[in-house]
Amino acid sequence: MDEVALVWFKRDLRLRDHKPLKHAVETGLPLILAYIVEPAIVQDPHMQARHWRFIFESIDDLNSQLMEFNQHIQVLYGDVADIVNSLAVKYPMIVIDNYEKYATSEVLTGRSLHQARLFVD
């Protein structure tokens, strides 16, 4: 596989009107859909059990909707830079679109921005 488009679901846990997902689909590349559980968020005292329940129930619902497209959202745990770098080992090129407010160079430790494209909500 030469290129993939990574869509990082962060706060916008929906499919309808999801601009990063739309942009990624429009590339025509194979998709990696991911929700990343970052250690800092796990340690946030504002994140209670009900928040996590909502997140995981939402992801389950999205995965049910995505079945017809043979897609699913992977839940990954760890530092975003580490996860992106580990994906870069498996996929030679991750196509990235610095969508609006996220996905800056610190996410892409050791990789230049033109080599990776990340779609973030």
FENLINGI-V548236 format. One record per run of one state. SS is the DSSP state (a for helix, b for strand, c for the rest). FROM is the first residue (numbers start at 1). TO is the last residue. If there is no record, write none. Layout:
# FENLINGI-V548236
((SS | FROM | TO) (SS | FROM | TO))
This chain:
# FENLINGI-V548236
((c | 1 | 2) (b | 3 | 9) (c | 10 | 18) (a | 19 | 27) (c | 28 | 29) (b | 30 | 37) (c | 38 | 38) (a | 39 | 42) (c | 43 | 48) (a | 49 | 69) (c | 70 | 72) (b | 73 | 77) (c | 78 | 79) (a | 80 | 90) (c | 91 | 92) (b | 93 | 95) (c | 96 | 104) (a | 105 | 108) (c | 109 | 112) (a | 113 | 115) (b | 116 | 116) (c | 117 | 117) (b | 118 | 120) (c | 121 | 121))
